[in-house]
Amino acid sequence: TNSARSVQVQAVSAALVPLTMVLFCVFTVFTRAFQWATGQTPLAWLQHQRTVVVPKMLNRMCLGEKPGHAEQQRQRQDRQSRRRQAAPTYSCGGEGNDRKLD
């Protein structure tokens, strides 16, 4: 039948079905090209951005840290603690009088 409602549904369907098919093809091609270029899917890339890149960016913006700054500080502290542990000690007699040579 040619009721007003059925004509409207046909008009909308005539526009949406081809648009949906075209968008499906475009997104499929984009996903394949992205995976070929980066070696990971767009969803895996987004997950990486969310878990690795965004926290680094927020640390830099909010805390003023430079990239790798926290890692450098941790390495410096590790070196200092190893030096302290490796320093020889001598006893001045009595308990609690042990001192490290600097």
Accessible surface in RSA format (square Angstrom, percent):
REM  Atomic radii and reference values for relative SASA: ProtOr
REM  Chains: A
REM  Algorithm: Lee & Richards
REM  Probe-radius: 1.40
REM  Slices: 20
REM RES _ NUM      All-atoms   Total-Side   Main-Chain    Non-polar    All polar
REM                ABS   REL    ABS   REL    ABS   REL    ABS   REL    ABS   REL
RES THR A   1   158.95 113.1  97.64  99.0  61.31 146.1  92.61 124.4  66.34 100.3
RES ASN A   2   134.20  92.5 106.74 103.2  27.46  66.1  26.96  64.9 107.24 103.7
RES SER A   3    58.76  49.7  46.69  62.3  12.08  27.8  48.11 102.5  10.65  14.9
RES ALA A   4    81.24  74.7  65.55 101.2  15.68  35.7  73.33 103.3   7.91  21.0
RES ARG A   5   185.56  77.9 181.91  92.7   3.65   8.7  62.32  85.2 123.24  74.7
RES SER A   6    31.93  27.0  26.92  35.9   5.01  11.6  30.99  66.0   0.95   1.3
RES VAL A   7    75.76  49.9  74.90  67.8   0.87   2.1  74.90  65.1   0.87   2.3
RES GLN A   8   122.03  68.2 118.56  86.6   3.48   8.3  38.56  82.1  83.48  63.3
RES VAL A   9    89.11  58.6  85.91  77.8   3.21   7.7  88.87  77.2   0.25   0.7
RES GLN A  10   110.92  62.0 103.74  75.8   7.17  17.1  41.60  88.6  69.31  52.6
RES ALA A  11    61.87  56.9  46.43  71.6  15.44  35.1  54.81  77.2   7.06  18.7
RES VAL A  12    83.56  55.0  79.81  72.2   3.75   9.0  83.56  72.6   0.00   0.0
RES SER A  13    48.67  41.1  45.45  60.7   3.22   7.4  25.20  53.7  23.47  32.9
RES ALA A  14    71.40  65.6  48.12  74.3  23.27  52.9  60.21  84.8  11.18  29.6
RES ALA A  15    66.31  61.0  50.81  78.4  15.50  35.3  60.16  84.7   6.15  16.3
RES LEU A  16    93.33  52.0  93.33  66.8   0.00   0.0  93.33  65.5   0.00   0.0
RES VAL A  17    85.43  56.2  83.09  75.2   2.34   5.6  85.39  74.2   0.03   0.1
RES PRO A  18    68.83  50.2  64.95  59.2   3.88  14.1  68.78  56.8   0.05   0.3
RES LEU A  19    93.08  51.8  88.41  63.3   4.67  11.7  92.23  64.8   0.85   2.3
RES THR A  20    85.81  61.0  81.75  82.9   4.07   9.7  64.57  86.7  21.24  32.1
RES MET A  21   123.47  63.9 119.88  79.3   3.59   8.5 106.01  90.1  17.46  23.1
RES VAL A  22    87.79  57.8  85.03  77.0   2.77   6.7  87.75  76.2   0.04   0.1
RES LEU A  23    74.41  41.4  74.41  53.2   0.00   0.0  74.41  52.3   0.00   0.0
RES PHE A  24   142.42  71.3 138.26  85.6   4.16  10.8 141.73  85.9   0.69   2.0
RES CYS A  25    74.73  56.5  71.46  79.7   3.27   7.7  25.47  64.5  49.26  53.1
RES VAL A  26    80.93  53.3  76.22  69.0   4.71  11.4  79.85  69.4   1.08   2.9
RES PHE A  27   122.41  61.2 122.10  75.6   0.31   0.8 122.38  74.2   0.03   0.1
RES THR A  28    50.65  36.0  45.37  46.0   5.28  12.6  43.59  58.6   7.06  10.7
RES VAL A  29   102.52  67.5  99.95  90.5   2.57   6.2 101.83  88.5   0.69   1.9
RES PHE A  30   115.28  57.7 110.84  68.7   4.44  11.6 115.09  69.8   0.20   0.6
RES THR A  31    50.42  35.9  50.42  51.1   0.00   0.0  33.50  45.0  16.92  25.6
RES ARG A  32   162.29  68.1 157.21  80.1   5.08  12.1  51.95  71.0 110.34  66.9
RES ALA A  33    54.91  50.5  46.49  71.7   8.42  19.1  53.32  75.1   1.59   4.2
RES PHE A  34    40.85  20.4  35.22  21.8   5.63  14.6  40.28  24.4   0.57   1.6
RES GLN A  35    75.10  42.0  71.94  52.6   3.16   7.5  16.02  34.1  59.08  44.8
RES TRP A  36   219.98  88.3 190.98  92.4  29.01  68.1 170.51  90.9  49.47  80.3
RES ALA A  37    74.85  68.8  38.34  59.2  36.51  83.1  42.66  60.1  32.19  85.3
RES THR A  38    66.50  47.3  33.41  33.9  33.09  78.9  41.31  55.5  25.18  38.1
RES GLY A  39    66.82  82.4   0.00   N/A  66.82  82.4  32.86  90.2  33.96  76.1
RES GLN A  40    60.61  33.9  55.49  40.6   5.12  12.2  19.36  41.2  41.25  31.3
RES THR A  41    52.24  37.2  51.63  52.3   0.61   1.5  44.48  59.7   7.76  11.7
RES PRO A  42    28.25  20.6  28.25  25.7   0.00   0.0  28.25  23.3   0.00   0.0
RES LEU A  43   140.08  78.0 135.11  96.7   4.96  12.5 135.37  95.1   4.70  12.7
RES ALA A  44    46.50  42.8  34.51  53.3  11.98  27.3  41.92  59.0   4.58  12.1
RES TRP A  45    94.55  37.9  94.55  45.8   0.00   0.0  76.63  40.9  17.92  29.1
RES LEU A  46    97.03  54.0  93.92  67.2   3.10   7.8  94.14  66.1   2.89   7.8
RES GLN A  47    87.82  49.1  84.54  61.8   3.29   7.8  42.44  90.3  45.38  34.4
RES HIS A  48    79.00  43.2  74.90  52.1   4.10  10.5  43.98  45.3  35.02  40.8
RES GLN A  49    41.10  23.0  41.10  30.0   0.00   0.0  14.11  30.0  26.98  20.5
RES ARG A  50   156.29  65.6 147.28  75.1   9.01  21.4  64.61  88.3  91.68  55.6
RES THR A  51    70.32  50.0  47.94  48.6  22.37  53.3  43.99  59.1  26.33  39.8
RES VAL A  52    56.76  37.4  52.41  47.4   4.35  10.5  55.79  48.5   0.98   2.7
RES VAL A  53    61.53  40.5  60.74  55.0   0.78   1.9  61.18  53.2   0.35   1.0
RES VAL A  54    55.33  36.4  55.33  50.1   0.00   0.0  55.33  48.1   0.00   0.0
RES PRO A  55    57.78  42.1  53.95  49.2   3.84  14.0  57.30  47.3   0.49   3.0
RES LYS A  56   137.02  66.8 129.81  79.6   7.20  17.2  83.08  74.8  53.94  57.5
RES MET A  57    95.11  49.3  88.25  58.4   6.86  16.3  59.51  50.6  35.60  47.2
RES LEU A  58    85.68  47.7  85.30  61.0   0.38   1.0  85.43  60.0   0.25   0.7
RES ASN A  59    63.41  43.7  62.98  60.9   0.42   1.0   4.63  11.1  58.78  56.8
RES ARG A  60   128.60  54.0 121.98  62.2   6.62  15.8  36.13  49.4  92.47  56.0
RES MET A  61   135.96  70.4 100.44  66.5  35.52  84.6  96.10  81.7  39.86  52.8
RES CYS A  62    97.00  73.4  60.55  67.5  36.45  85.7  27.99  70.9  69.01  74.4
RES LEU A  63   120.53  67.1  89.58  64.1  30.95  77.8  94.77  66.6  25.76  69.3
RES GLY A  64    59.81  73.8   0.00   N/A  59.81  73.8  31.70  87.0  28.11  63.0
RES GLU A  65    52.52  30.2  48.16  36.4   4.36  10.4  14.22  27.5  38.30  31.3
RES LYS A  66   146.15  71.3 141.19  86.6   4.96  11.8  85.13  76.6  61.02  65.0
RES PRO A  67    98.76  72.0  70.78  64.5  27.98 101.7  81.67  67.4  17.09 106.2
RES GLY A  68    43.56  53.7   0.00   N/A  43.56  53.7  30.00  82.3  13.56  30.4
RES HIS A  69    63.89  34.9  62.51  43.5   1.38   3.5  39.76  41.0  24.13  28.1
RES ALA A  70    58.82  54.1  51.98  80.2   6.84  15.6  52.90  74.5   5.92  15.7
RES GLU A  71    77.23  44.3  72.71  55.0   4.51  10.7  42.59  82.4  34.64  28.3
RES GLN A  72   100.13  56.0  97.66  71.4   2.46   5.9  25.36  54.0  74.77  56.7
RES GLN A  73    78.76  44.0  78.21  57.2   0.55   1.3  10.35  22.0  68.41  51.9
RES ARG A  74   121.93  51.2 120.02  61.2   1.91   4.6  62.62  85.6  59.31  35.9
RES GLN A  75    80.01  44.7  78.74  57.5   1.27   3.0  18.85  40.1  61.16  46.4
RES ARG A  76   110.64  46.5 110.64  56.4   0.00   0.0  35.89  49.0  74.75  45.3
RES GLN A  77   116.08  64.9 112.07  81.9   4.02   9.6  33.26  70.8  82.82  62.8
RES ASP A  78    54.61  38.3  53.94  53.7   0.66   1.6  12.52  29.5  42.08  42.0
RES ARG A  79   107.84  45.3 105.86  54.0   1.98   4.7  43.00  58.8  64.84  39.3
RES GLN A  80    71.34  39.9  69.65  50.9   1.69   4.0  14.37  30.6  56.97  43.2
RES SER A  81    41.08  34.7  40.28  53.8   0.80   1.8  27.95  59.5  13.13  18.4
RES ARG A  82   139.34  58.5 135.58  69.1   3.76   9.0  70.19  95.9  69.15  41.9
RES ARG A  83   156.97  65.9 147.06  75.0   9.91  23.6  66.85  91.4  90.13  54.6
RES ARG A  84   144.05  60.5 140.99  71.9   3.07   7.3  63.04  86.2  81.01  49.1
RES GLN A  85   139.08  77.8 112.96  82.6  26.11  62.2  41.85  89.1  97.23  73.7
RES ALA A  86    83.83  77.1  50.45  77.9  33.38  75.9  61.50  86.6  22.32  59.1
RES ALA A  87    25.34  23.3  14.24  22.0  11.10  25.3  19.99  28.2   5.35  14.2
RES PRO A  88    84.64  61.7  74.08  67.5  10.56  38.4  84.64  69.9   0.00   0.0
RES THR A  89    82.98  59.0  55.72  56.5  27.26  65.0  23.45  31.5  59.53  90.0
RES TYR A  90    93.47  43.6  84.95  48.3   8.52  22.2  65.32  49.1  28.15  34.7
RES SER A  91    78.91  66.7  48.81  65.1  30.11  69.4  36.82  78.4  42.09  59.0
RES CYS A  92    70.41  53.3  35.95  40.1  34.46  81.0  28.69  72.7  41.72  45.0
RES GLY A  93    45.02  55.5   0.00   N/A  45.02  55.5  38.36 105.3   6.66  14.9
RES GLY A  94    58.53  72.2   0.00   N/A  58.53  72.2  37.22 102.1  21.32  47.7
RES GLU A  95   180.05 103.4 145.76 110.3  34.28  81.6  62.13 120.2 117.92  96.3
RES GLY A  96    76.36  94.2   0.00   N/A  76.36  94.2  40.99 112.5  35.37  79.2
RES ASN A  97    61.76  42.6  59.62  57.6   2.15   5.2   5.55  13.4  56.21  54.3
RES ASP A  98    95.39  66.8  72.71  72.4  22.67  53.6  21.16  49.8  74.23  74.0
RES ARG A  99   145.39  61.0 140.12  71.4   5.26  12.5  38.80  53.0 106.59  64.6
RES LYS A 100    95.54  46.6  77.07  47.3  18.47  44.0  60.01  54.0  35.53  37.8
RES LEU A 101    93.81  52.2  87.18  62.4   6.63  16.7  88.79  62.4   5.02  13.5
RES ASP A 102   188.32 131.9 108.96 108.4  79.37 187.7  72.31 170.2 116.01 115.7
END  Absolute sums over single chains surface
CHAIN  1 A     9263.9       7915.4       1348.5       5703.3       3560.6
END  Absolute sums over all chains
TOTAL          9263.9       7915.4       1348.5       5703.3       3560.6
